[in-house]
């Protein structure tokens, strides 16, 4: 018995030195939690880094266990900035000015200002990919104007502007591009990038403004080559097979050939496939779209409850989709020469040997590619109200 006790005491004293506890812990109140970061061009080729810092000391726990704030929601975040030779240098200068340890692991969004995007983003995003803390699922944006001004917006519906942008990207049609997606595009065969473009909207008669996704920015070899709003962004997403649901409005010709007004349908279960073809040294691509649709609004005299009307409506709907797909493909093709559609990957999969020989000339080949479109969308529902009120 005595020998057993001695053995237990010996084991205890042997283990104690190995149990170090939490000697190197960092309390949350000692961290500067970065919720969003913006990069802007600064004079003399430098870069300005702005960060949106969450301040947990201004929050407290209520008696029922819920988190409450001591002030307005906007008071829970502050924006700090520093200028450096590059992003890493600016981040170090920012750390030297802050009493807390900067932590990037909670960052939800990274925004590049318009001027810096025109200068080029390749050197700056290298920091984001090499640093161990930024999450690969954080979202990436280009802003109209300065990125710092977006971070400084005091939004009311969400906690801060970073959270607002994150929520916008997860909605249908939001066009979310993560750091992981960005890395894939930068390393891709076409070297072309398309990311959401952020605008700032101010309500008339109100002092607050809020950020919103205003379109898409196209970058070629890391430099912004164009900005596109409205339907261009939507049809690019359709071509890239990133949009399963959207609204399409098209003109309707009545059975007698008269202009019957317009009809809007909700496109659902949309699927797009790029079919490349090389014939007699002519490169072309067929964009094939399949999906279903339901009527959202009928401003015509057409009775969508009649089965015989559906084939004619589907024909006109598909004609509109085909026209818009080709028009917007050619628009970006002619204006930027950037293959943001995944055309290079489609040719590589089908013609790997030919692609290997010609890939160095892709910047010359892509602007000359012929584009065709075939849409096979079927209208499966007249909507909840079948009849027209006209």
Secondary structure, DSSP 8 states (H G I E B T S, - for coil): -HHHHHHHHHHHHHHHTT---STT---GGGEEEEEEEEEEE-GGG-EEEEEEEE-GGGEEE-TTS-EEESS-GGGGEEEEEEEESSHHHHHHHHHHT-SSEEE-TT--EEEE-HHHHHH-SHHHHHHHHHSSSS-TTSEEEEESS-HHHHHT---SSSSSHHHHHHHHHHSTT----BHHHHHHHHTSSS-EEEEEEEEEEE-TT-S-EEEEEEEEEEEETTEEEEEE-THHHHHHHHHTT--S-EEEEEEEE-TTS-EEEEEEEEEEEEEEEEEEEEETTEEEEEEEEEEEEEEEEE-SS--TTSHHHHHHHHHHHHHHHHHHHHHHHHHHHHHT----SSHHHHHHHH-HHHHHHHGGGHHHHGGG-EEEEEEEEEEEE--S--S---
